[in-house]
Amino acid sequence: MTIKKDEITITHIPTKKSVVLKGLVKTFEDKFSPKWNSEEVYGRMDPIMTFQSTPRTISLTIDMVGETESTAKENWRSAQKLIQFMYPTYNSTAPGAGSISAAPLLKVKWGQQIYDPVNSGPLVCACTDLSLGNTHGITEKNIGYGSGGDITPQRFDITLALSVLHVDHKVGWTPRHGAKMGFGGEGAPKGNIVITRKVILGGK
């Protein structure tokens, strides 16, 4: 019995280069945080609340398991490529301070958990944090493939924190037919946000 891995596709918008992370999503949080400006007024028991925005942030941790040496090397190459996506593009190759031509924005797609329901494509995001680590302990079974100073990790975690950017549509309630209001944009419906696994019996 094997578990079918999740596939998260990430594209570096400035270069149009992509990487597919193939692993098991351990944790996933899709957070909506309405922000208000609170003003206290003399003689009023409750503050005056002025709406500002509703940022959306996504965080997830992916368990990258290398069942074979070739799979482990592919996972590690994908992780190194993802690290490169954290950096901008420049107008010049000259050393020292340079002029940034494009910020390292990303497009991210993972099934119906991370996607744009308006066009079924990826979400445009700014990555605010990326970390690689081993939370599984170091044993003879998972220390890695290779020997000496050339060891490829057999298993490691990738943790991403993403800030969703609404670039192609307005998110909120707008007039539709007559006096009715309809919700447009990202709110969706978002589909099934429960993480599911497809278990395949008798094969890989």
N, C-alpha and C positions, 0 to 999 in steps of 0.2 A: 504494500500500500504506500503510495506517494501522494504528497499534497501538491496540487498545481500552484505554481508561484504567481504572485502578483507582478504586473508589469507597469511601471510608472515611466512615462515618456516625458523627458525634459528637453526643451529646445532653448539654446542661447540665442535670443532674438538678434543681437547685433551681427553674429556670424552665421546664423541659421544652422549651426551644428547641433546635433541631437545625441542624446544618450538614453538608453532604455535600462532602467534599474530592475533587475529580476530577483525578487526576494519575497519574504513574507512580512506583510505589514503587521507589526506588533501593536502599535498604538496609533490612533487617529483621532484628531479633534478638529472640528470645523466650528469656529467661534465667531459670533456676531456681537459687537460691543457698542450699543448706542451711546453716544457721548452727548452730555448736556452741560450747559453753562448755568451754574446755580448762583442766584443773586438774592441775598438777604435784604428785606425791606422792613423798615421800622413799622411796628404795629401789625405786621402780617405774620401769622403763625407758620405758614409754609413759604419756602423760597419760590422765587419766580424761575421756572425752568425753561431755558431757551435751547431748542434742539440745534446740534451742530452737525453731526455725521454718524454713520454706522459703519465703522471699519470692519472688515472681515479678515480673519487670520486663520491659517491652517497649519497644523503641526502634525508630523507623523514620524514614526521610527520604523525602519525597514531592516529586517534580519536577513543579511546577505550570507547565504550558506553555499559553500562550494563542495558539492558532493564528490567532485573529481578535481584533479589538478587543473584541467583545462577550464572548468567552470569557475574555480577559484581565481584563476588568472584573469578571466573575463570580468568577473565581479570587481577585482581590484583595478583593472584598467578603466572600468566604468566609473568607479569612485574617483580616480585621479582626474578623469575628464570632467566630472561634475565639479571638482575643486577649481578647475580652470574656468568654469562658467561663472564663478564668483567675481571675476575681474572684468573691467571694461575694455573697450577698444580705444586705441590711440591713433592720432593722425600721423605720428612719426615713430620711427624705431630708435631715434636718438636717445642716449641715456639721460638720466635726470628727469626733472619735472616736465611733463608733456601735456598737451591739450587732449582732453578726453573727447572722443567723437561720439561715443554711445555708452550709456550706462548698461550694466549687466542684467537687464530684465530677462525674465524667463517665461516660456509657455509650458504649462504643466497639465498633463492629462493622466487620469487613472480611473478607468471605467466610469461609473456613475457617482463616484465619490468626489473626484476633482475633475470638473468639466464645466463648460459654458452651456447651460441649457437652452440658450437662445439659438445657437448654431451647432450644438453638439461637439464643438471643438474644444481646444485646451483653454485654460484660464491664464491670463497674463498676470504674473506675480513678481514681486520683489522678494528675493530671499534675504531674510534678516539674520539667519543663523544656519550654519551647517557644521555638523560635527561627526567624526568617525570614532568609533570606540569598540571595545570588547567588554560586553557585560555578561559573558558566558563562562568566564574563568579560563585559565590557561591549563590545558591538559595535553597529554601526548596525542590525543585524538584531534584536537582543534588548534594546535600551535601553528600549523601551516604546512605547506609543501615546499620542499627544497632543503638546503643545508647551508651552514655557515651564515654569511651575511646576506644571502639571496633567498629569503623565505617569503612566500606568498601566503597571506593570512587565509586560513581555511574558513573562518567565520568571523564576521564583524557586523556592527550596526551602523546605519546611516540615519542621522536625525536631521530633519529639515523643519525650519520655521518660515512660513510664507505669508506675505501680506498681499492680499488680492487687490488688483487694480481694475477698476471699471472703466475700460477705455472705449468700448464699442457701443454702449447703450446706457440709458438712464435706468437706475434702479429705484422703484417706488411706485406709488399709486397715481394713476393719471385718468382723466375723463375718457370714457368710452362712448357708449350709446346713451344719449339722453343724460340723465343725472347719475347713471351708474359709474362707479369707479372700478378700474381694473388694475391688477398688479402686473407691471412689466419689468423685464430685465432678469437679473440673476436669481430672483426669489423663486422662480421656477415653475412647476415643482422640480425639486432637486433629484427626484428618483429615490431609490432605496439606498440609504446611507449606512445600512448595516453591513459590516464586513462579512463576506461569505467566502467559503472555500469549496473548490471542486475537488473531491477526492477520487482518484483514479485507482482502481483495484487491478493488481497483477501487472503493473508496468510502470514505466517512468513517464 
